[in-house]
Amino acid sequence: MTPSLLYLGRASLYLAIFYAFYLLVMRRTTLFRFNRIALLSGTVACHLLPALRLRTVFLAETAVPVSTGTLEALGEPVGTSAPPFPWLTALYLAGVAAVLLLCLLSVLRTRRIIRSGTPQPCEGCRLTLVDRDVPSFSWGRRVVMSRTDYEHYPAILSHELQHIRCHHSLDVLLMSAVTALHWFNPLVWIARAELRLLHEYEADEGLLNQGIDATQYQLLLVRKAVGEQRFSLANGFNHAKLKQRIAMMQHKNTSGWMRLAYVALLPFLAGTMFLCNPARAEIRSDASDATVAAPDTTGKTVVPFSLVEKKPTFQGNDAVTFSKWVAERLLYPEGAKKERLQGRVLVQFTVCDDGVVRDAKVLRGVNPMLDAEALRVISASPKWEPGLQDGKPVNVTYMFPVFFQLQNNKTTLGPATNAVDPESGRQVQAYLKVSMENDPHDSIPFAQVEQKPTFQGNDAATFAKWVAERLTYPKEAKDQKIQGRVMVAFDVCEDGVVRNVKVLRGVNPALDTEALRVINSSPKWEPGFQDGKPVKVTYQFPVVFQMSKNERPGFLFIPVLRRPGFYRIIRR
């Protein structure tokens, strides 16, 4: 949702609270002019309140679990996908256009009536008399009446002059603009009608104060209110509800103390402001939680990367640039190579307010040799552009995974990006692999190849469907109620054949074997291309086996690679 729509949503919420209060408390009072001013002032104030930056304070929660290797299986990085069409913005603008069109039609109808009349000299207004029977109305300083009403009912002209003296047309213009902006809020339309009713109350009150006979005036209202056409952008003699107008003329005057009732509205608006404004994390001293805001050794507040307003940048770019910088300097320890050690080292470091990387430490290691190499490279990082909170540079914590994987003695690692964990459905950090070298004979990660491999002339979603149609839940796993996610890796070679299928992270031999069986039986793909040449592309593909409550296979979650982080759910 765009900031403009968020602003309008908050303003509409304030308007709903304010108008609801008026309808419940002040609607039946005789403080006509005060209520009119209060409605207009409150409407303007409700559009100013969202601009105030009040913040509620909360204790930041522990970071969501880190998901690794998933983004590569889900296709292209988030940043490369086309932005979705703004359907919500288009729907809102269509509503605004419809309301403005109705206002334009009302203006055109009013102009046509005015042009059909004859100007008549009149003190205090520009009077137009129409020879046919039309309802009397006023707009700006112009009054339009039928010639018959002008000759026989002078009270009608006096009523319209009251509208002109009170400048009611300006109120109608303001509320028409508010209605166009908040066309989706029904209370705004009700408030617009209530304001027009206040205009009639105020004009009636002014006319009665001039000494006109109330009974005769009420009989005139009854005589003229016979369902004549209305002009929505004008103040007309027969616009308002007749019964309410007559009842309000006979209503006992409301005490002036009732004006203070608006003070009771302030706590509701203040509470809504705190709920609607962005929240900030409170400093928390739990040392075991590496991702919440907490003071560092110097006493300065450390803000998690996910909560800071403006993220730190490396050499003017995002974390992908930093991952490439690390990849160019990372060396696979010889001892780890000989022992065939590989895995992910999760490192946390702080980008301080001066841009220097400090306090690098291993949160979850693999082996002392791999851990030490990851710390060595990250600690040697050049300065970053520091993150900003409330316009000031702050210390920002960063969790960065380094992948050590034996691929022809190559090392890979990944930068953090946004994704959705398929098991929990929560927003997580996923990591994209980057190769250190550009060996044409080595496999290239799916997310990094220029032209992706395609399956049967379509994208990877077709392959997901193909796998789902052939996947069978093993009976032994079903009997033992075994379920979980099998992470499979395979290569789409230069000739399009799927080879080197293996389980990276298994669940059970039966489930692992079934996942391998189906992937191994894959028909040829169209190979991926790098620099115009077909290349071998590494692919990681998660298959989730999940049983239903009645101990039968429930759903298979197959990744849809068209949009990273989304899974297609297929019932077995």
C-alpha positions in Angstrom: 0.0 0.0 0.0 1.3 3.4 -1.0 2.0 6.1 1.6 -0.8 8.3 0.1 -3.4 5.5 0.6 -2.1 4.9 4.2 -2.5 8.6 4.9 -6.0 8.6 3.5 -6.9 5.5 5.5 -5.8 7.0 8.7 -7.6 10.3 8.0 -10.7 8.3 7.1 -10.5 6.5 10.4 -10.3 9.8 12.3 -13.2 11.2 10.3 -15.3 8.1 11.1 -14.7 8.5 14.9 -15.4 12.3 14.8 -18.6 11.9 12.7 -19.8 9.0 14.8 -19.5 11.2 17.9 -21.4 14.0 16.3 -24.2 11.7 15.2 -24.5 10.1 18.6 -24.1 13.1 20.9 -24.5 16.5 19.1 -26.9 15.8 16.2 -30.1 16.8 18.1 -28.8 19.9 19.8 -29.9 23.4 18.6 -26.3 24.7 18.5 -26.6 25.0 14.8 -23.8 27.5 14.0 -21.4 26.0 16.6 -22.1 22.4 15.3 -21.5 23.6 11.7 -18.2 25.2 12.7 -17.2 22.1 14.7 -17.9 19.8 11.8 -15.8 21.8 9.4 -13.0 22.3 11.8 -13.0 18.7 12.8 -12.9 17.6 9.2 -9.8 19.7 8.6 -8.2 18.6 11.8 -8.8 14.9 10.9 -6.7 15.5 7.8 -3.8 17.0 9.8 -3.6 14.4 12.5 -2.0 11.7 10.3 0.9 14.0 9.7 1.8 14.1 13.4 4.6 11.6 14.1 3.7 10.1 17.4 5.1 6.7 18.2 4.1 3.9 20.5 6.8 2.0 22.2 6.9 -1.8 22.3 9.4 -4.5 23.2 10.8 -5.9 20.0 10.2 -9.6 19.5 12.8 -12.2 18.7 13.7 -12.4 15.1 11.9 -15.0 12.9 13.8 -18.1 12.0 16.4 -17.9 9.2 15.5 -19.8 6.1 18.5 -20.9 3.9 18.7 -22.0 0.4 15.0 -21.5 -0.3 15.2 -18.4 -2.5 17.4 -20.1 -5.0 14.7 -22.8 -5.5 12.1 -20.2 -5.9 13.6 -18.4 -8.8 14.7 -14.9 -9.3 15.5 -12.5 -6.5 12.7 -10.2 -5.2 14.4 -7.1 -6.7 14.2 -8.5 -10.2 10.5 -9.3 -10.4 8.1 -6.9 -12.0 6.1 -4.8 -9.6 2.5 -5.9 -9.2 -0.2 -3.8 -10.7 -1.5 -1.4 -8.1 -5.1 -2.6 -8.1 -6.0 -0.9 -4.8 -4.8 2.5 -6.1 -6.6 2.0 -9.4 -9.8 1.1 -7.5 -9.5 4.1 -5.3 -8.9 6.5 -8.2 -11.9 5.0 -10.0 -14.1 5.9 -7.1 -12.7 9.4 -6.9 -13.4 9.9 -10.6 -16.9 8.6 -10.3 -17.7 11.1 -7.4 -16.1 14.0 -9.3 -18.2 13.0 -12.4 -21.4 13.2 -10.4 -20.4 16.7 -9.1 -19.7 17.8 -12.6 -23.1 16.7 -13.8 -24.7 18.6 -10.9 -22.8 21.7 -11.9 -23.9 21.3 -15.6 -27.6 20.9 -14.5 -27.3 24.0 -12.3 -25.8 26.1 -15.1 -28.5 25.0 -17.5 -31.2 26.2 -15.1 -29.4 29.5 -14.6 -29.0 30.1 -18.3 -32.7 29.5 -18.9 -33.7 32.3 -16.4 -33.8 36.0 -16.5 -31.6 38.2 -14.2 -33.5 40.4 -11.8 -32.2 43.3 -9.7 -32.1 42.4 -6.0 -30.2 43.8 -3.0 -27.8 41.4 -1.4 -27.7 38.8 -4.2 -27.8 38.1 -8.0 -31.3 37.0 -8.5 -32.3 34.8 -11.5 -36.0 34.2 -12.2 -37.2 31.1 -14.2 -40.5 31.1 -15.9 -41.2 27.4 -15.3 -41.7 25.7 -11.9 -38.2 24.9 -10.4 -37.2 24.4 -6.8 -35.5 27.5 -5.4 -31.8 27.3 -4.6 -28.8 29.5 -3.9 -25.1 29.1 -5.0 -22.4 31.6 -4.1 -24.2 35.0 -4.3 -26.7 33.8 -6.8 -30.4 32.9 -6.0 -32.5 31.0 -8.6 -36.3 31.0 -8.1 -39.4 30.5 -10.2 -41.2 33.7 -11.0 -44.3 32.4 -9.2 -42.4 31.8 -6.0 -40.8 35.3 -6.2 -44.1 37.0 -6.6 -46.2 35.0 -4.0 -43.7 33.7 -1.4 -41.2 36.4 -0.3 -40.1 34.1 2.6 -38.4 31.8 0.1 -36.1 34.6 -1.1 -35.4 35.6 2.6 -34.5 32.0 3.3 -32.0 31.8 0.4 -30.5 35.1 1.5 -29.7 33.5 4.8 -27.7 30.9 3.0 -25.7 33.6 1.2 -25.0 35.6 4.4 -23.7 32.4 6.1 -21.5 31.5 3.1 -22.9 27.9 3.1 -21.7 27.4 -0.5 -18.1 27.3 0.8 -19.0 24.5 3.2 -20.6 22.5 0.4 -17.4 22.8 -1.7 -15.2 21.6 1.2 -17.5 18.6 1.9 -17.7 17.7 -1.8 -13.9 17.5 -1.9 -13.8 15.4 1.3 -16.5 13.1 -0.1 -14.4 12.6 -3.3 -11.3 11.7 -1.2 -13.2 9.4 1.2 -15.9 8.0 -1.1 -15.4 4.6 0.5 -16.4 5.9 4.0 -20.2 5.8 4.5 -19.9 8.1 7.5 -18.5 10.9 5.3 -21.6 10.8 3.1 -23.8 10.9 6.2 -21.8 13.8 7.6 -22.2 15.7 4.3 -26.0 15.3 4.5 -25.9 16.4 8.1 -24.0 19.5 7.3 -26.6 20.4 4.6 -29.3 19.9 7.2 -27.4 22.2 9.6 -27.4 24.8 6.8 -31.2 24.6 6.6 -31.5 24.7 10.4 -29.3 27.8 10.5 -31.3 29.5 7.7 -34.6 28.7 9.3 -33.4 30.0 12.6 -32.2 33.3 11.0 -35.5 33.7 9.3 -37.5 33.1 12.5 -35.3 35.6 14.3 -36.4 38.3 11.8 -40.0 37.9 13.1 -41.6 35.7 10.5 -44.6 33.7 11.7 -43.4 30.2 12.5 -46.7 28.5 11.7 -47.1 30.2 8.3 -43.5 29.4 7.5 -43.9 25.7 8.4 -47.1 25.6 6.2 -45.1 27.1 3.3 -42.4 24.3 3.8 -45.1 21.6 3.6 -46.7 23.3 0.5 -43.4 23.4 -1.4 -41.9 20.1 -0.4 -43.5 17.9 -3.1 -40.6 15.9 -4.4 -39.1 18.5 -6.8 -35.7 17.9 -8.4 -32.7 18.7 -6.3 -29.3 20.2 -7.1 -26.7 18.5 -5.0 -24.1 21.3 -5.1 -26.6 24.1 -4.2 -28.5 25.1 -1.1 -32.1 24.6 -1.9 -35.3 25.6 -0.1 -36.6 22.0 -0.2 -33.3 20.1 0.2 -33.5 19.1 3.8 -35.9 16.6 5.5 -39.1 18.5 6.2 -40.1 16.7 9.4 -36.7 17.3 11.0 -36.7 21.0 10.1 -40.1 21.6 11.6 -39.3 19.5 14.7 -36.1 21.5 15.2 -38.0 24.8 15.0 -40.1 23.6 17.9 -37.2 22.1 19.8 -36.2 23.6 23.2 -32.9 25.5 23.0 -29.9 23.4 24.0 -27.7 24.7 26.9 -24.5 26.3 25.8 -22.6 24.0 28.2 -23.3 21.2 25.7 -20.5 22.6 23.6 -18.0 21.1 26.0 -19.1 17.6 25.0 -16.6 17.8 22.1 -13.9 17.6 24.8 -14.9 14.0 25.5 -13.9 13.2 21.9 -10.2 14.1 22.5 -9.2 10.9 24.3 -10.6 8.7 21.5 -8.7 10.6 18.9 -5.5 10.6 20.9 -5.8 6.8 21.4 -6.4 6.3 17.7 -3.3 8.4 16.9 -1.1 6.2 19.0 -2.5 3.1 17.5 -2.1 4.3 13.9 1.4 5.7 14.1 4.5 3.7 13.4 5.9 1.9 16.4 9.5 1.9 17.5 11.4 -0.8 19.5 12.3 -0.2 23.1 15.8 -1.0 24.3 15.9 -4.5 25.7 18.7 -5.9 27.7 18.2 -9.6 26.9 21.7 -10.6 25.7 20.4 -13.9 24.4 18.3 -12.2 21.7 20.6 -11.0 19.1 18.1 -9.2 17.0 16.3 -6.8 19.4 17.3 -3.2 20.1 19.8 -3.2 22.9 22.8 -1.1 24.1 26.2 -2.2 22.9 29.5 -2.1 24.9 29.8 1.6 24.4 26.3 2.2 25.8 24.8 3.2 22.4 21.6 1.7 21.2 21.9 -1.0 18.6 18.9 -1.3 16.2 18.1 -4.5 14.4 18.5 -4.4 10.6 14.8 -5.2 10.1 13.7 -2.3 12.3 16.0 0.5 11.3 14.2 3.2 9.2 17.1 3.6 6.6 19.2 0.6 6.1 23.0 0.7 6.0 24.5 0.5 2.5 27.8 -0.9 1.3 29.7 1.1 -1.3 26.4 2.8 -2.2 24.5 -0.4 -2.8 22.7 -3.2 -1.0 23.8 -6.4 0.7 24.4 -8.1 -2.7 27.4 -5.9 -3.2 28.8 -6.8 0.2 28.3 -10.5 -0.5 30.3 -10.2 -3.7 33.0 -8.3 -1.8 33.2 -11.1 0.7 33.1 -13.8 -2.0 36.1 -12.3 -3.7 38.2 -12.5 -0.5 36.9 -15.7 1.1 39.3 -18.7 1.0 38.3 -22.3 1.7 40.6 -23.6 4.5 42.7 -26.5 3.2 42.1 -28.5 6.4 38.3 -28.2 5.9 38.7 -29.2 2.2 40.6 -32.3 3.1 38.0 -33.3 5.7 35.2 -32.4 3.3 33.7 -30.0 5.7 30.9 -27.7 4.5 27.9 -25.8 5.8 26.6 -22.4 6.8 28.3 -20.1 9.2 25.9 -17.5 10.6 27.8 -14.4 11.6 26.4 -11.3 13.4 28.1 -7.9 13.2 27.3 -4.3 13.9 27.5 -1.5 11.4 28.3 1.4 13.8 27.1 5.0 13.5 30.6 5.8 12.0 30.2 3.1 9.3 32.8 0.8 10.8 32.0 -2.9 11.1 32.6 -4.1 14.7 31.6 -6.8 17.1 31.6 -9.6 14.5 30.8 -13.0 16.1 29.6 -16.4 15.1 26.0 -17.1 16.1 25.9 -20.6 14.7 29.1 -22.2 13.4 30.1 -25.3 11.4 33.8 -25.9 12.3 36.5 -23.7 13.9 38.4 -23.4 10.6 35.3 -22.3 8.6 34.1 -20.0 11.4 37.5 -18.3 11.7 37.6 -17.7 7.9 34.2 -16.1 7.9 35.0 -13.8 10.8 38.4 -12.8 9.2 36.8 -11.6 6.0 33.8 -9.8 7.5 36.0 -8.1 10.2 38.1 -6.7 7.3 35.1 -5.0 5.7 35.6 -1.3 4.6 33.3 1.3 5.9 29.6 1.3 5.2 27.1 4.1 5.0 25.6 3.9 8.5 21.8 3.4 9.0 19.6 6.2 10.2 16.9 6.2 12.8 14.8 9.5 13.3 17.3 11.1 10.9 20.4 10.2 13.1 23.1 7.6 12.4 22.7 4.6 14.7 24.4 1.2 15.3 22.7 -1.5 13.3 23.0 -5.3 13.9 23.3 -7.5 10.9 23.0 -11.3 10.6 24.9 -12.6 7.6 25.2 -16.2 6.5 28.3 -17.5 4.8 27.9 -20.8 2.9 30.9 -23.1 2.5 30.0 -25.7 -0.1 32.4 -27.9 -2.0 31.8 -27.4 -5.7 35.0 -28.0 -7.6 36.8 -26.2 -4.7 34.6 -23.2 -5.1 33.1 -21.3 -2.1 29.6 -19.8 -2.2 27.7 -17.5 0.1 24.6 -15.4 0.1 23.2 -12.0 1.0 20.1 -11.6 3.1 16.8 -10.7 1.4 13.1 -11.0 2.1 11.1 -14.3 1.6 8.3 -16.2 3.3 8.9 -19.4 5.2 6.6 -22.1 3.7 6.2 -24.0 7.0 5.4 -21.1 9.3 4.1 -18.6 6.8 6.1 -15.8 8.5 8.4 -13.2 7.0 12.0 -14.5 7.1 15.4 -13.7 5.8 16.5 -16.0 3.0 19.9 -16.1 1.3 20.9 -16.1 -2.3 24.0 -18.0 -3.4 26.8 -16.2 -5.2 29.7 -18.1 -6.9 33.2 -16.9 -6.2 34.6 -17.8 -9.7 33.2 -17.8 -13.2 34.3 -21.3 -14.4 32.3 -22.2 -17.5 32.5 -25.9 -16.6 31.2 -25.3 -13.1 27.5 -25.1 -12.3 25.9 -21.7 -11.8 23.2 -21.1 -9.2 19.7 -20.8 -10.6 19.3 -17.2 -9.3 22.5 -16.0 -10.9 22.3 -17.4 -14.5 21.4 -14.9 -17.1 18.8 -17.0 -18.9 17.0 -19.5 -16.7 16.4 -23.1 -17.7 12.8 -23.8 -18.8 10.7 -26.9 -18.4 8.5 -27.9 -21.3 8.6 -24.4 -22.7 7.4 -22.8 -19.5 8.7 -21.6 -16.2 9.5 -23.7 -13.1 5.8 -23.7 -12.0 5.2 -26.3 -14.8 7.9 -28.5 -13.3 6.3 -28.1 -9.9 3.0 -29.4 -11.3 4.8 -32.2 -13.2 6.4 -33.4 -9.9 3.1 -33.1 -8.0 1.3 -35.4 -10.5 3.9 -38.1 -10.0 4.7 -37.8 -6.4 3.3 -40.7 -4.2 3.3 -40.6 -0.4 5.2 -43.8 0.7 3.0 -46.2 2.6 5.6 -46.8 5.3 5.9 -43.1 6.0 2.2 -42.8 6.0 1.8 -45.6 8.5 4.4 -44.0 10.8 2.9 -40.5 10.3 6.2 -39.1 9.1 6.1 -35.8 7.3 8.4 -32.9 6.6 10.4 -31.1 3.9 12.9 -32.8 1.7 15.4 -30.3 0.2 16.7 -31.7 -3.1 19.5 -30.3 -5.3 20.1 -31.2 -8.9 21.9 -29.9 -12.0 20.2 -28.9 -15.3 23.1 -29.7 -17.6 24.1 -28.1 -20.8 22.2 -30.7 -22.8 19.1 -30.2 -20.7 19.4 -33.5 -18.8 18.8 -33.5 -15.0 21.8 -35.0 -13.3 23.5 -35.1 -9.9 20.3 -35.3 -7.9 20.9 -35.5 -4.2 19.2 -34.8 -0.9 20.6 -31.8 0.9 18.4 -32.1 3.9 16.2 -35.1 4.3 13.4 -36.2 6.6 13.1 -40.0 6.3 14.7 -42.5 3.9 11.2 -43.3 2.4 10.3 -39.7 1.8 13.9 -38.9 0.5 13.8 -41.8 -1.9 10.4 -40.8 -3.3 11.6 -37.2 -3.9 14.7 -38.4 -5.6 12.8 -40.9 -7.7 10.5 -38.3 -9.2 13.2 -35.7 -9.8 15.5 -38.3 -11.4 12.7 -39.2 -13.9 12.4 -35.6 -15.1 12.4 -35.2 -18.9 14.8 -32.8 -20.6 14.8 -29.1 -19.9 15.8 -26.2 -22.1 19.2 -25.4 -20.6 20.2 -22.1 -19.1 22.5 -19.7 -20.9 25.4 -17.5 -19.6 27.1 -15.2 -22.1 25.1 -16.8 -24.9 26.3 -20.3 -24.2 24.4 -23.2 -22.5 25.7 -23.8 -19.0 25.1 -26.2 -16.1 22.7 -24.7 -13.6 22.4 -25.8 -10.0 18.8 -26.0 -8.7 17.6 -26.5 -5.1 14.0 -27.8 -4.9 12.0 -28.2 -1.6 9.2 -30.8 -1.5 7.0 -30.7 1.6 5.2 -34.0 2.7 2.4 -33.2 5.1 -0.3 -35.6 6.2 -3.9 -34.7 7.0 -5.6 -35.4 10.3 -7.2 -38.7 9.2 -3.7 -40.0 8.5 -3.9 -39.8 4.8 -1.7 -37.7 2.6 -3.0 -34.2 3.0 -1.3 -31.6 0.8 2.0 -31.4 -1.1 3.5 -27.9 -1.1 5.4 -27.3 -4.3 7.3 -24.0 -4.8 6.0 -21.7 -7.5 9.0 -20.0 -8.9 7.2 -17.3 -10.6 7.1 -15.3 -7.4 9.7 -16.0 -4.7 8.4 -17.1 -1.4 5.1 -18.5 -2.7 4.1 -22.2 -2.7 1.4 -23.9 -4.7 -0.7 -26.2 -2.5 -1.8 -29.4 -4.3 -4.3 -31.9 -2.8 -3.3 -35.5 -3.2 
